[in-house]
Amino acid sequence: MIRAVRAELLKLRRPRLLWGSLGALFGFTVLVSILSVATATETAGPREVSIARLVAADGLTAGFGNASRLVGLVILVLFLSSVTTEYTWGTIRMLLTRQPDRIAVLAGKLGALLVAMTAALLAALLLSVASATVAMLARGLPVDAWFTGAGLGHAAAGYVSALVACALYGAFGLAFGVLLRSTVLAVAVMLGWFFMAENIAATVWSDAPHWLPGLLAGVVMAGGTDTVGYWPAFAATLAYLAVAVAVAGVVFARRDVS
């Protein structure tokens, strides 16, 4: 499987894919981090960050957390397209000719994508902190609490939460890429679900944040909410992630690739 991971990592180095994905991920992160500081007020609204929250130790990752859904979208499309393009270009047959073990092929692809995601999210977090620090200093707001032990601890916790939440998006992208085998169709279905259906459901169903995967991932990124605890959301997110990967594995192993 190590060779499969290395092969997939080589594919991810294609300039168009690499720079397109990183550009979108880093661009969203920096933009949202700066806007989170620029729009902060003393009495924040539902979509704003308060100044009191920003200057506290956990304000270090406020912008990074706010960017989580957009970052998750980039991760979802990356995982999804890594599968669907194999079918679109017909390379899946050649791939399985060289490595008949389908589970090894899919595991290698998933492993490579997770490695790339882990590195990209770490870079995104560092960019978020740097851009937010510049924005804070430009507004004359203190950042002393950010670079203490407590602040760096919040940053580490935020990074782990981002990994889990984005891995959920990636797992769903992988599963629906295998199920639908069409980039356009799979992206449309995933965007429709995560960014439309779940938000609509949340307005009419009070328990939606307890059960729907995208909302649960958002709770994890937020470190828990008043209605949903962090650890129940964390456990449910891991469960959804495991189910999505299992579905992708079963379908990929059993269905004809033609």
C-alpha positions in Angstrom: 0.0 0.0 0.0 3.0 2.3 0.5 3.7 2.3 -3.2 0.0 3.2 -3.9 0.3 6.1 -1.5 3.5 7.3 -3.2 1.9 7.0 -6.6 -1.1 9.0 -5.5 1.1 11.7 -4.0 2.8 12.1 -7.4 -0.6 12.6 -9.0 -1.4 15.3 -6.5 1.7 17.2 -7.5 0.2 18.1 -10.9 0.6 21.9 -11.1 -3.0 22.6 -12.1 -4.4 20.5 -9.3 -1.8 21.4 -6.7 -1.9 25.2 -7.1 -5.6 25.4 -7.8 -6.4 23.5 -4.6 -3.9 25.3 -2.4 -4.8 28.6 -3.9 -8.5 28.2 -3.0 -7.8 26.7 0.4 -5.2 29.4 1.4 -7.2 32.2 -0.2 -10.4 31.3 1.6 -8.6 31.0 4.9 -6.7 34.3 4.7 -9.7 36.2 3.5 -12.1 34.9 6.2 -9.4 35.4 8.9 -8.9 39.0 8.0 -12.7 39.7 7.6 -13.3 38.1 11.0 -11.0 40.7 12.6 -12.1 43.6 10.4 -15.8 43.1 11.1 -15.5 42.3 14.9 -17.5 44.6 17.1 -18.1 45.1 20.8 -21.5 43.4 20.5 -21.2 40.8 17.8 -24.1 39.5 15.8 -24.8 35.9 14.9 -22.3 35.9 12.1 -19.6 38.1 13.7 -16.8 37.6 16.2 -16.8 39.9 19.2 -13.7 41.9 20.1 -13.8 40.3 23.6 -13.5 36.9 21.9 -10.8 38.0 19.5 -8.4 39.3 22.2 -8.8 36.2 24.4 -6.5 33.2 24.1 -9.0 31.2 21.9 -9.3 34.2 19.5 -6.2 32.9 17.8 -8.2 30.4 15.8 -11.5 32.3 15.4 -10.8 33.1 11.7 -9.6 29.7 11.0 -12.8 28.2 12.5 -15.0 30.6 10.5 -13.3 29.4 7.3 -13.9 25.8 8.1 -16.9 25.2 5.8 -15.2 26.8 2.8 -12.0 24.9 3.5 -14.1 21.7 3.9 -15.6 22.5 0.4 -12.1 22.6 -1.1 -11.2 19.3 0.6 -14.4 17.7 -0.5 -13.8 18.6 -4.2 -10.2 17.5 -4.0 -11.1 14.0 -2.6 -14.1 13.7 -5.0 -12.2 14.7 -8.2 -9.3 12.4 -7.4 -11.7 9.5 -7.9 -14.0 10.8 -10.6 -11.1 11.9 -12.9 -9.9 8.3 -12.9 -13.2 7.3 -14.5 -13.4 10.3 -16.8 -9.9 9.7 -18.2 -10.2 5.9 -18.2 -7.1 5.5 -16.1 -8.9 3.4 -13.5 -8.6 0.3 -15.8 -4.9 0.8 -16.2 -4.5 1.3 -12.5 -6.3 -1.9 -11.6 -4.3 -3.8 -14.2 -1.1 -2.9 -12.4 -2.7 -3.4 -8.9 -5.6 -5.8 -8.9 -6.2 -5.4 -5.2 -8.9 -2.7 -5.3 -8.9 -2.0 -1.6 -5.2 -1.4 -1.7 -5.7 1.1 -4.5 -8.5 3.0 -2.7 -6.6 2.9 0.6 -3.5 4.3 -1.2 -5.6 7.1 -2.7 -7.2 7.9 0.7 -3.9 7.8 2.5 -2.2 10.2 0.0 -5.1 12.6 0.2 -5.1 12.6 4.0 -1.3 13.2 4.1 -1.8 16.1 1.7 -4.8 17.5 3.7 -2.8 17.3 7.0 0.1 19.4 5.5 -2.2 21.8 3.7 -4.3 22.5 6.9 -1.2 23.1 9.0 0.0 25.7 6.4 -3.5 27.2 6.3 -3.6 27.5 10.1 -0.2 29.3 10.1 -1.4 31.7 7.3 -4.6 32.3 9.3 -2.7 33.2 12.4 -0.2 35.4 10.5 -2.9 37.3 8.6 -5.2 37.7 11.7 -2.2 39.0 13.7 -1.5 41.7 11.1 -5.2 42.6 11.0 -5.4 42.8 14.8 -2.3 45.1 15.0 -3.7 47.3 12.2 -6.9 47.8 14.3 -4.8 48.4 17.4 -6.1 45.3 19.2 -3.8 43.3 21.5 -2.6 39.8 20.6 -0.6 39.1 23.8 -3.0 36.3 24.9 -2.7 34.5 21.5 1.0 33.6 22.0 0.8 32.1 25.5 0.6 28.5 26.4 -3.2 28.7 26.5 -3.4 30.4 23.1 -1.1 27.8 21.5 -3.1 25.0 23.2 -6.3 26.4 21.6 -4.4 26.5 18.2 -3.4 22.8 18.5 -6.9 21.8 19.5 -8.4 23.8 16.6 -6.0 22.1 14.2 -7.1 18.6 15.4 -10.7 19.6 15.1 -10.1 21.0 11.6 -8.5 17.7 10.6 -11.4 15.7 11.8 -14.0 18.0 10.3 -12.3 18.2 6.9 -11.6 14.5 6.9 -15.4 14.1 7.1 -15.9 16.3 4.1 -13.2 14.4 2.3 -14.7 11.0 3.1 -18.0 12.0 1.8 -16.3 13.4 -1.4 -14.5 10.1 -1.8 -17.7 8.0 -1.3 -19.8 10.0 -3.7 -17.0 10.1 -6.2 -17.0 6.3 -6.2 -20.8 6.1 -6.2 -21.5 8.7 -9.0 -18.3 8.6 -11.0 -19.1 12.1 -12.4 -17.3 15.2 -11.1 -20.1 17.6 -12.0 -22.9 15.4 -10.7 -21.1 14.5 -7.5 -20.1 18.1 -6.7 -23.7 19.2 -7.3 -25.1 16.6 -5.0 -22.6 17.3 -2.2 -23.0 21.1 -2.4 -26.7 20.7 -2.5 -26.6 18.6 0.6 -24.0 20.3 2.8 -24.7 23.9 1.9 -28.4 23.9 1.1 -30.3 20.9 2.5 -28.6 20.9 5.9 -29.0 24.6 6.4 -32.7 24.4 5.5 -33.1 21.4 7.8 -31.5 23.4 10.6 -34.2 26.1 10.3 -37.1 23.7 10.6 -35.7 20.9 12.7 -34.2 21.8 16.1 -32.3 18.5 16.4 -30.6 18.8 13.0 -27.2 19.8 14.5 -27.2 16.6 16.6 -27.6 14.3 13.5 -26.6 15.9 10.2 -22.9 15.3 9.2 -22.0 18.8 7.9 -23.6 20.5 10.9 -21.8 18.1 13.3 -18.5 18.9 11.6 -19.3 22.6 12.1 -19.8 21.9 15.8 -16.5 20.2 16.0 -14.7 23.2 14.4 -16.5 25.6 16.8 -15.3 23.5 19.8 -18.9 22.8 20.7 -22.0 24.9 20.9 -24.7 25.8 23.5 -26.9 23.0 22.1 -24.4 20.3 21.0 -21.4 19.3 23.1 -17.9 19.0 21.5 -17.2 15.3 22.3 -20.6 13.9 21.2 -20.2 15.8 17.9 -16.6 14.6 17.6 -17.7 11.0 18.1 -20.6 11.3 15.6 -18.3 12.9 13.1 -15.8 10.0 13.3 -18.7 7.6 12.9 -20.0 9.3 9.8 -16.4 9.4 8.4 -16.0 5.6 9.0 -19.3 4.8 7.4 -18.5 6.9 4.3 -15.1 5.3 3.9 -16.7 1.8 4.3 -19.3 2.5 1.7 -16.7 3.8 -0.7 -14.6 0.6 -0.1 -17.5 -1.8 -0.6 -18.8 -0.2 -3.8 -15.3 0.2 -5.3 -14.4 -3.4 -4.6 -17.6 -4.9 -6.0 -18.8 -2.7 -8.9 -17.6 -3.1 -12.4 -15.3 -0.2 -13.5 -16.5 -0.1 -17.1 
